[in-house]
Amino acid sequence: MKKEQLIAENAKLRKSHEEWVEGDVRRRKEFAKAFNWYLKKLYHGDETEYRTPSWEEIFIEIGSLLHAKGMLSDTRRLEALENSVQELWNEKQDDPTSTPITP
């Protein structure tokens, strides 16, 4: 390669790298908005300044949210089972031909 070609290639790589870094920072700031991670709260009407979290922080928060979702799902399943048992209990209590049961 000639010197001019190397300079042109270097310029393309620099531009590509700058665009990648800008996109990375933009994506991390979008996560900061979604998670309400700000540097400081400003007065009403002022724009909030969001911090730029690390990818580790983002992945930890996503993991925590997924865990909470799983716990909520388990809780909902347990509530559904409790409701089913209650319905069966009520049906059993309303049936005059059934033998009495105690809770």
N, CA, C and O atoms as a MOPAC input file, in Angstrom:
PM7 MOZYME 1SCF
protein

 N      0.83800 1    -1.18700 1     0.00000 1
 C      0.00000 1     0.00000 1     0.00000 1
 C      0.88200 1     1.25000 1     0.00000 1
 O      1.97000 1     1.28700 1     0.57600 1
 N      0.37400 1     2.22600 1    -0.65000 1
 C      1.08700 1     3.50100 1    -0.68200 1
 C      0.67100 1     4.34500 1     0.51300 1
 O     -0.34100 1     4.09200 1     1.16700 1
 N      1.47900 1     5.34000 1     0.76900 1
 C      1.23800 1     6.22300 1     1.90600 1
 C     -0.13100 1     6.87500 1     1.81300 1
 O     -0.83000 1     6.97200 1     2.82100 1
 N     -0.53100 1     7.32300 1     0.63600 1
 C     -1.82000 1     7.98400 1     0.45100 1
 C     -2.97100 1     7.01600 1     0.74400 1
 O     -3.98100 1     7.40200 1     1.33100 1
 N     -2.80700 1     5.75700 1     0.32800 1
 C     -3.83500 1     4.75800 1     0.59100 1
 C     -3.96300 1     4.48400 1     2.09200 1
 O     -5.06600 1     4.33400 1     2.61800 1
 N     -2.81200 1     4.42100 1     2.76900 1
 C     -2.82400 1     4.20200 1     4.21400 1
 C     -3.49700 1     5.35600 1     4.95100 1
 O     -4.24700 1     5.14900 1     5.90500 1
 N     -3.21700 1     6.56900 1     4.49300 1
 C     -3.83200 1     7.74500 1     5.11800 1
 C     -5.34200 1     7.71800 1     4.91000 1
 O     -6.10100 1     8.00800 1     5.83500 1
 N     -5.78200 1     7.37100 1     3.70400 1
 C     -7.21700 1     7.29800 1     3.41500 1
 C     -7.88000 1     6.19900 1     4.25000 1
 O     -8.96100 1     6.40300 1     4.80200 1
 N     -7.23700 1     5.04500 1     4.34000 1
 C     -7.77000 1     3.93700 1     5.13500 1
 C     -7.84500 1     4.31400 1     6.61500 1
 O     -8.82000 1     3.99300 1     7.29500 1
 N     -6.82000 1     4.99100 1     7.10300 1
 C     -6.78800 1     5.44600 1     8.49300 1
 C     -7.94000 1     6.41800 1     8.76100 1
 O     -8.58300 1     6.34100 1     9.80800 1
 N     -8.20000 1     7.32500 1     7.82800 1
 C     -9.29500 1     8.28800 1     7.99400 1
 C    -10.64400 1     7.56400 1     8.05500 1
 O    -11.49800 1     7.91500 1     8.86900 1
 N    -10.84000 1     6.55200 1     7.19300 1
 C    -12.09200 1     5.78400 1     7.20800 1
 C    -12.26800 1     5.05100 1     8.53400 1
 O    -13.36100 1     5.02700 1     9.10000 1
 N    -11.18700 1     4.45700 1     9.01900 1
 C    -11.25000 1     3.72900 1    10.28200 1
 C    -11.54500 1     4.66400 1    11.45400 1
 O    -12.32100 1     4.31800 1    12.34400 1
 N    -10.93600 1     5.83200 1    11.45600 1
 C    -11.19400 1     6.81700 1    12.51700 1
 C    -12.66300 1     7.24100 1    12.52400 1
 O    -13.29400 1     7.32000 1    13.57800 1
 N    -13.19600 1     7.51200 1    11.33000 1
 C    -14.59600 1     7.92500 1    11.22800 1
 C    -15.51900 1     6.79300 1    11.69400 1
 O    -16.47700 1     7.03500 1    12.42800 1
 N    -15.23200 1     5.57500 1    11.27200 1
 C    -16.02900 1     4.42900 1    11.67400 1
 C    -15.97900 1     4.25000 1    13.19800 1
 O    -17.00300 1     3.98600 1    13.82900 1
 N    -14.80700 1     4.39100 1    13.77200 1
 C    -14.65000 1     4.25200 1    15.21900 1
 C    -15.42900 1     5.34000 1    15.95900 1
 O    -16.10400 1     5.05200 1    16.94700 1
 N    -15.34300 1     6.57800 1    15.49200 1
 C    -16.07000 1     7.67900 1    16.13000 1
 C    -17.57500 1     7.43300 1    16.08400 1
 O    -18.27400 1     7.67400 1    17.06900 1
 N    -18.07700 1     6.95600 1    14.94500 1
 C    -19.50400 1     6.67500 1    14.82800 1
 C    -19.91500 1     5.54900 1    15.78200 1
 O    -20.98300 1     5.60800 1    16.39100 1
 N    -19.07500 1     4.53700 1    15.91000 1
 C    -19.38900 1     3.42800 1    16.80300 1
 C    -19.43200 1     3.91800 1    18.25000 1
 O    -20.33900 1     3.56200 1    19.00100 1
 N    -18.45600 1     4.72900 1    18.63700 1
 C    -18.41000 1     5.24400 1    20.01200 1
 C    -19.62500 1     6.12700 1    20.28400 1
 O    -20.23500 1     6.02500 1    21.34900 1
 N    -19.98300 1     6.98700 1    19.34200 1
 C    -21.15600 1     7.84800 1    19.52800 1
 C    -22.42900 1     7.01100 1    19.66100 1
 O    -23.28100 1     7.30900 1    20.49800 1
 N    -22.56200 1     5.97300 1    18.84700 1
 C    -23.72300 1     5.09700 1    18.93000 1
 C    -23.76600 1     4.36000 1    20.25700 1
 O    -24.83400 1     4.18100 1    20.84200 1
 N    -22.60700 1     3.93400 1    20.73000 1
 C    -22.52700 1     3.22700 1    22.01400 1
 C    -22.98600 1     4.13000 1    23.15200 1
 O    -23.78500 1     3.72100 1    23.99500 1
 N    -22.48800 1     5.33700 1    23.17300 1
 C    -22.86900 1     6.28900 1    24.22700 1
 C    -24.35900 1     6.60200 1    24.13400 1
 O    -25.03700 1     6.68600 1    25.15800 1
 N    -24.87200 1     6.77300 1    22.92500 1
 C    -26.29800 1     7.06300 1    22.74100 1
 C    -27.15600 1     5.91200 1    23.27500 1
 O    -28.16000 1     6.14400 1    23.94800 1
 N    -26.75900 1     4.67000 1    22.97200 1
 C    -27.52800 1     3.52000 1    23.45400 1
 C    -27.49200 1     3.43400 1    24.98200 1
 O    -28.51200 1     3.14400 1    25.60700 1
 N    -26.32900 1     3.68100 1    25.58400 1
 C    -26.24300 1     3.61500 1    27.04200 1
 C    -27.06000 1     4.71400 1    27.69600 1
 O    -27.63800 1     4.49800 1    28.76100 1
 N    -27.12100 1     5.89800 1    27.07500 1
 C    -27.94300 1     6.98600 1    27.62400 1
 C    -29.42900 1     6.66500 1    27.49700 1
 O    -30.22400 1     7.07000 1    28.34500 1
 N    -29.80600 1     5.94900 1    26.45600 1
 C    -31.20100 1     5.52000 1    26.32300 1
 C    -31.58200 1     4.55400 1    27.45300 1
 O    -32.68500 1     4.62600 1    27.99600 1
 N    -30.66400 1     3.65600 1    27.79500 1
 C    -30.90400 1     2.78000 1    28.94900 1
 C    -31.02000 1     3.61600 1    30.22000 1
 O    -31.86700 1     3.33800 1    31.06900 1
 N    -30.17700 1     4.63500 1    30.35600 1
 C    -30.23500 1     5.50000 1    31.54000 1
 C    -31.59800 1     6.18000 1    31.63500 1
 O    -32.14500 1     6.31500 1    32.72900 1
 N    -32.14600 1     6.60500 1    30.51100 1
 C    -33.48400 1     7.21100 1    30.51600 1
 C    -34.52100 1     6.17800 1    30.94500 1
 O    -35.39900 1     6.47100 1    31.75700 1
 N    -34.41500 1     4.96900 1    30.39700 1
 C    -35.39600 1     3.92300 1    30.71900 1
 C    -35.35200 1     3.55300 1    32.19800 1
 O    -36.39000 1     3.27400 1    32.79700 1
 N    -34.15800 1     3.54900 1    32.79100 1
 C    -34.00400 1     3.17400 1    34.19200 1
 C    -34.02000 1     4.38600 1    35.12400 1
 O    -33.89000 1     4.24600 1    36.34000 1
 N    -34.18100 1     5.57600 1    34.53900 1
 C    -34.22500 1     6.82600 1    35.30300 1
 C    -32.94500 1     7.04900 1    36.10600 1
 O    -32.98700 1     7.40300 1    37.28500 1
 N    -31.82000 1     6.83600 1    35.45000 1
 C    -30.50900 1     7.07900 1    36.05900 1
 C    -30.03900 1     8.45400 1    35.60900 1
 O    -29.66300 1     8.63000 1    34.45000 1
 N    -30.05400 1     9.39900 1    36.48200 1
 C    -29.67100 1    10.75600 1    36.11900 1
 C    -28.50900 1    11.23200 1    36.98200 1
 O    -28.25800 1    10.70800 1    38.06700 1
 N    -27.81700 1    12.22500 1    36.47500 1
 C    -26.71800 1    12.81400 1    37.24600 1
 C    -27.28000 1    13.68700 1    38.35600 1
 O    -26.87200 1    13.59200 1    39.51400 1
 N    -28.21800 1    14.53200 1    37.98100 1
 C    -28.84900 1    15.40600 1    38.96500 1
 C    -30.21800 1    15.79100 1    38.43400 1
 O    -30.42300 1    15.93700 1    37.22900 1
 N    -31.14200 1    15.95000 1    39.35800 1
 C    -32.47000 1    16.41200 1    38.96100 1
 C    -32.43300 1    17.92300 1    38.90900 1
 O    -31.95100 1    18.59400 1    39.82100 1
 N    -32.95100 1    18.42800 1    37.82300 1
 C    -32.98400 1    19.86900 1    37.66100 1
 C    -34.37600 1    20.38500 1    38.04200 1
 O    -35.29000 1    19.60800 1    38.31800 1
 N    -34.51000 1    21.69000 1    38.05000 1
 C    -35.79000 1    22.28600 1    38.41200 1
 C    -36.84800 1    21.95400 1    37.38100 1
 O    -36.54800 1    21.61200 1    36.23800 1
 N    -38.08500 1    22.06300 1    37.80900 1
 C    -39.21900 1    21.74300 1    36.94000 1
 C    -39.09800 1    22.50800 1    35.62300 1
 O    -38.85800 1    23.71500 1    35.61600 1
 N    -39.26100 1    21.80900 1    34.53600 1
 C    -39.20000 1    22.44100 1    33.22600 1
 C    -37.82500 1    22.32700 1    32.58900 1
 O    -37.69100 1    22.45000 1    31.37100 1
 N    -36.80400 1    22.09400 1    33.40300 1
 C    -35.47100 1    21.92300 1    32.85300 1
 C    -35.29700 1    20.48400 1    32.40000 1
 O    -35.95700 1    19.57600 1    32.90500 1
 N    -34.40900 1    20.28800 1    31.44800 1
 C    -34.14900 1    18.93800 1    30.95900 1
 C    -33.25500 1    18.20000 1    31.94700 1
 O    -32.27600 1    18.75700 1    32.44400 1
 N    -33.59500 1    16.94800 1    32.22700 1
 C    -32.82500 1    16.13500 1    33.15300 1
 C    -31.56700 1    15.64900 1    32.45400 1
 O    -31.60600 1    15.24000 1    31.29400 1
 N    -30.46900 1    15.69800 1    33.16100 1
 C    -29.20600 1    15.23400 1    32.60200 1
 C    -28.97400 1    13.78900 1    33.04000 1
 O    -28.79700 1    13.51100 1    34.22600 1
 N    -28.97800 1    12.88400 1    32.08000 1
 C    -28.79200 1    11.46800 1    32.37900 1
 C    -27.32200 1    11.10900 1    32.32600 1
 O    -26.56400 1    11.64300 1    31.51600 1
 N    -26.92700 1    10.19100 1    33.20600 1
 C    -25.53700 1     9.75500 1    33.20400 1
 C    -25.35700 1     8.65300 1    32.18200 1
 O    -26.33400 1     8.10000 1    31.67600 1
 N    -24.12500 1     8.33800 1    31.88200 1
 C    -23.81200 1     7.27400 1    30.93100 1
 C    -23.35500 1     6.05700 1    31.72500 1
 O    -22.20900 1     6.00600 1    32.17000 1
 N    -24.24200 1     5.07000 1    31.90800 1
 C    -23.88000 1     3.89900 1    32.70500 1
 C    -22.95200 1     2.96900 1    31.93300 1
 O    -22.85700 1     3.03400 1    30.70800 1
 N    -22.28400 1     2.12100 1    32.66300 1
 C    -21.45300 1     1.10600 1    32.01000 1
 C    -22.36200 1    -0.03500 1    31.54900 1
 O    -23.48600 1    -0.18200 1    32.03100 1
 N    -21.86500 1    -0.82700 1    30.62100 1
 C    -22.65500 1    -1.97100 1    30.17000 1
 C    -22.86700 1    -2.96100 1    31.30500 1
 O    -23.89300 1    -3.63900 1    31.34700 1
 N    -21.91900 1    -3.05400 1    32.22000 1
 C    -22.08300 1    -3.94800 1    33.36700 1
 C    -23.28700 1    -3.53200 1    34.20600 1
 O    -24.08300 1    -4.37600 1    34.62000 1
 N    -23.42000 1    -2.22300 1    34.45600 1
 C    -24.56200 1    -1.72700 1    35.22300 1
 C    -25.87900 1    -2.04300 1    34.50600 1
 O    -26.86300 1    -2.43600 1    35.13200 1
 N    -25.87600 1    -1.86500 1    33.20100 1
 C    -27.07600 1    -2.12500 1    32.41200 1
 C    -27.45800 1    -3.60000 1    32.50000 1
 O    -28.62400 1    -3.92800 1    32.72500 1
 N    -26.47700 1    -4.49500 1    32.32300 1
 C    -26.76700 1    -5.92500 1    32.35700 1
 C    -27.20800 1    -6.37900 1    33.75500 1
 O    -28.06100 1    -7.25700 1    33.88000 1
 N    -26.63800 1    -5.79200 1    34.78800 1
 C    -27.06400 1    -6.12700 1    36.15700 1
 C    -28.51100 1    -5.70000 1    36.36800 1
 O    -29.29900 1    -6.44600 1    36.94900 1
 N    -28.86300 1    -4.51500 1    35.90400 1
 C    -30.24000 1    -4.03700 1    36.06100 1
 C    -31.21100 1    -4.90700 1    35.26900 1
 O    -32.29400 1    -5.22700 1    35.75900 1
 N    -30.83900 1    -5.28700 1    34.06600 1
 C    -31.69600 1    -6.15900 1    33.25600 1
 C    -31.86400 1    -7.50900 1    33.95400 1
 O    -32.96600 1    -8.05600 1    33.99600 1
 N    -30.77200 1    -8.04100 1    34.50000 1
 C    -30.85600 1    -9.30200 1    35.23500 1
 C    -31.77700 1    -9.19500 1    36.43800 1
 O    -32.55300 1   -10.11000 1    36.71400 1
 N    -31.69500 1    -8.09100 1    37.14800 1
 C    -32.57500 1    -7.87500 1    38.30800 1
 C    -34.03200 1    -7.80100 1    37.87900 1
 O    -34.91000 1    -8.34400 1    38.55000 1
 N    -34.29000 1    -7.13100 1    36.76200 1
 C    -35.66300 1    -7.03100 1    36.27100 1
 C    -36.19600 1    -8.39300 1    35.82400 1
 O    -37.35800 1    -8.71900 1    36.06600 1
 N    -35.34800 1    -9.18100 1    35.17600 1
 C    -35.76800 1   -10.52100 1    34.76500 1
 C    -36.05800 1   -11.40600 1    35.97800 1
 O    -37.00200 1   -12.19500 1    35.97000 1
 N    -35.24200 1   -11.26500 1    37.01200 1
 C    -35.46800 1   -12.02500 1    38.24000 1
 C    -36.79100 1   -11.60900 1    38.88000 1
 O    -37.57700 1   -12.45800 1    39.30100 1
 N    -37.03100 1   -10.31000 1    38.95100 1
 C    -38.27800 1    -9.80500 1    39.53100 1
 C    -39.47400 1   -10.28700 1    38.72000 1
 O    -40.51200 1   -10.62800 1    39.28600 1
 N    -39.33300 1   -10.31800 1    37.39500 1
 C    -40.40600 1   -10.81600 1    36.54200 1
 C    -40.69600 1   -12.28500 1    36.85400 1
 O    -41.85500 1   -12.69500 1    36.91800 1
 N    -39.64100 1   -13.06900 1    37.04700 1
 C    -39.82000 1   -14.47300 1    37.38900 1
 C    -40.51400 1   -14.64000 1    38.72400 1
 O    -41.38600 1   -15.49600 1    38.87200 1
 N    -40.13200 1   -13.82700 1    39.69800 1
 C    -40.77100 1   -13.89100 1    41.01800 1
 C    -42.24600 1   -13.50000 1    40.91200 1
 O    -43.09900 1   -14.12600 1    41.54100 1
 N    -42.54500 1   -12.47900 1    40.12800 1
 C    -43.92700 1   -12.05200 1    39.94100 1
 C    -44.73100 1   -13.15800 1    39.27300 1
 O    -45.87600 1   -13.41800 1    39.64400 1
 N    -44.12700 1   -13.80000 1    38.29200 1
 C    -44.79500 1   -14.90600 1    37.61000 1
 C    -45.09800 1   -16.04000 1    38.59700 1
 O    -46.19300 1   -16.60200 1    38.58400 1
 N    -44.12500 1   -16.37200 1    39.44900 1
 C    -44.34100 1   -17.40800 1    40.46200 1
 C    -45.46400 1   -17.01600 1    41.41700 1
 O    -46.29500 1   -17.84800 1    41.78200 1
 N    -45.48400 1   -15.75300 1    41.81900 1
 C    -46.51200 1   -15.26100 1    42.72500 1
 C    -47.88800 1   -15.37000 1    42.08500 1
 O    -48.85300 1   -15.77600 1    42.73300 1
 N    -47.97300 1   -15.00500 1    40.80500 1
 C    -49.26000 1   -15.08500 1    40.11000 1
 C    -49.73200 1   -16.53500 1    39.99100 1
 O    -50.91900 1   -16.82400 1    40.13900 1
 N    -48.78200 1   -17.44900 1    39.72100 1
 C    -49.16100 1   -18.86000 1    39.64200 1
 C    -49.66000 1   -19.35800 1    40.99400 1
 O    -50.63500 1   -20.10700 1    41.05800 1
 N    -49.00500 1   -18.95100 1    42.06300 1
 C    -49.42900 1   -19.35100 1    43.40900 1
 C    -50.81500 1   -18.79300 1    43.72400 1
 O    -51.65400 1   -19.49500 1    44.28900 1
 N    -51.05400 1   -17.54200 1    43.36300 1
 C    -52.37900 1   -16.95500 1    43.58600 1
 C    -53.44700 1   -17.69700 1    42.79800 1
 O    -54.55200 1   -17.90600 1    43.29800 1
 N    -53.12900 1   -18.09700 1    41.56900 1
 C    -54.09100 1   -18.85200 1    40.75500 1
 C    -54.40100 1   -20.20000 1    41.40900 1
 O    -55.54900 1   -20.64600 1    41.42500 1
 N    -53.36100 1   -20.83800 1    41.94700 1
 C    -53.59200 1   -22.11300 1    42.64300 1
 C    -54.44400 1   -21.91200 1    43.89300 1
 O    -55.33900 1   -22.71100 1    44.16700 1
 N    -54.17500 1   -20.86000 1    44.64500 1
 C    -54.96900 1   -20.57400 1    45.83400 1
 C    -56.42400 1   -20.32100 1    45.46300 1
 O    -57.33300 1   -20.77900 1    46.15600 1
 N    -56.64700 1   -19.59300 1    44.37200 1
 C    -58.02100 1   -19.33200 1    43.92500 1
 C    -58.71400 1   -20.62700 1    43.51300 1
 O    -59.89200 1   -20.82600 1    43.80800 1
 N    -57.98800 1   -21.49900 1    42.83500 1
 C    -58.56900 1   -22.78800 1    42.43400 1
 C    -58.94700 1   -23.61600 1    43.64300 1
 O    -60.02000 1   -24.21900 1    43.67300 1
 N    -58.08100 1   -23.65300 1    44.63500 1
 C    -58.37700 1   -24.40000 1    45.85600 1
 C    -59.59000 1   -23.78600 1    46.55600 1
 O    -60.45900 1   -24.50900 1    47.04300 1
 N    -59.64700 1   -22.48000 1    46.60400 1
 C    -60.79000 1   -21.81100 1    47.24300 1
 C    -62.08400 1   -22.13800 1    46.51400 1
 O    -63.10600 1   -22.39300 1    47.15100 1
 N    -62.05300 1   -22.13200 1    45.18200 1
 C    -63.25000 1   -22.47700 1    44.41400 1
 C    -63.68700 1   -23.91500 1    44.70200 1
 O    -64.87400 1   -24.18400 1    44.88700 1
 N    -62.72300 1   -24.83300 1    44.74000 1
 C    -63.05200 1   -26.22100 1    45.05600 1
 C    -63.64100 1   -26.33600 1    46.45900 1
 O    -64.59900 1   -27.07600 1    46.68200 1
 N    -63.06800 1   -25.60700 1    47.38600 1
 C    -63.55700 1   -25.60600 1    48.76600 1
 C    -65.00000 1   -25.09800 1    48.81300 1
 O    -65.85200 1   -25.68000 1    49.48400 1
 N    -65.25800 1   -24.01400 1    48.09700 1
 C    -66.60900 1   -23.44900 1    48.07100 1
 C    -67.59900 1   -24.41700 1    47.42800 1
 O    -68.72600 1   -24.55900 1    47.90400 1
 N    -67.18400 1   -25.08200 1    46.34900 1
 C    -68.05800 1   -26.05900 1    45.70600 1
 C    -68.35900 1   -27.21700 1    46.65600 1
 O    -69.49300 1   -27.68700 1    46.73200 1
 N    -67.36100 1   -27.65900 1    47.36000 1
 C    -67.51700 1   -28.77600 1    48.30000 1
 C    -68.46700 1   -28.36700 1    49.43000 1
 O    -69.30300 1   -29.16600 1    49.85200 1
 N    -68.34900 1   -27.14800 1    49.91500 1
 C    -69.19800 1   -26.66500 1    51.00400 1
 C    -70.64200 1   -26.50700 1    50.54000 1
 O    -71.56800 1   -26.71500 1    51.32500 1
 N    -70.84800 1   -26.13700 1    49.25800 1
 C    -72.19600 1   -25.90900 1    48.73500 1
 C    -72.90900 1   -27.20800 1    48.36700 1
 O    -74.13200 1   -27.21600 1    48.22300 1
 N    -72.16900 1   -28.30500 1    48.21300 1
 C    -72.76100 1   -29.58100 1    47.80200 1
 C    -73.32300 1   -30.29100 1    49.03400 1
 O    -72.55700 1   -30.70200 1    49.90600 1
 N    -74.66900 1   -30.44500 1    49.12100 1
 C    -75.26300 1   -31.06600 1    50.31800 1
 C    -74.99900 1   -32.57100 1    50.40600 1
 O    -75.10100 1   -33.14000 1    51.49300 1
 N    -74.66700 1   -33.22300 1    49.31000 1
 C    -74.45200 1   -34.66500 1    49.33600 1
 C    -73.02500 1   -35.03400 1    49.69800 1
 O    -72.72500 1   -36.21100 1    49.89800 1
 N    -72.16100 1   -34.07400 1    49.78500 1
 C    -70.75200 1   -34.38600 1    50.09200 1
 C    -70.55300 1   -34.56900 1    51.57400 1
 O    -71.32100 1   -34.07200 1    52.39800 1
 N    -69.51900 1   -35.28200 1    51.88800 1
 C    -69.17500 1   -35.46300 1    53.29800 1
 C    -68.46600 1   -34.21900 1    53.78000 1
 O    -67.69500 1   -33.62100 1    53.03000 1
 N    -68.70700 1   -33.81500 1    55.01100 1
 C    -68.09900 1   -32.57000 1    55.50400 1
 C    -66.57900 1   -32.72200 1    55.62400 1
 O    -66.06100 1   -33.78200 1    55.97500 1
 N    -65.89700 1   -31.63800 1    55.32300 1
 C    -64.43700 1   -31.57600 1    55.47700 1
 C    -64.09100 1   -30.38100 1    56.33100 1
 O    -64.82100 1   -29.39100 1    56.38400 1
 N    -62.99200 1   -30.49400 1    56.97900 1
 C    -62.55700 1   -29.36900 1    57.80300 1
 C    -61.28800 1   -28.79000 1    57.21200 1
 O    -60.42900 1   -29.52900 1    56.73200 1
 N    -61.16800 1   -27.50800 1    57.24400 1
 C    -59.97400 1   -26.87200 1    56.65500 1
 C    -58.71800 1   -27.12000 1    57.45800 1
 O    -57.64400 1   -26.64900 1    57.08500 1

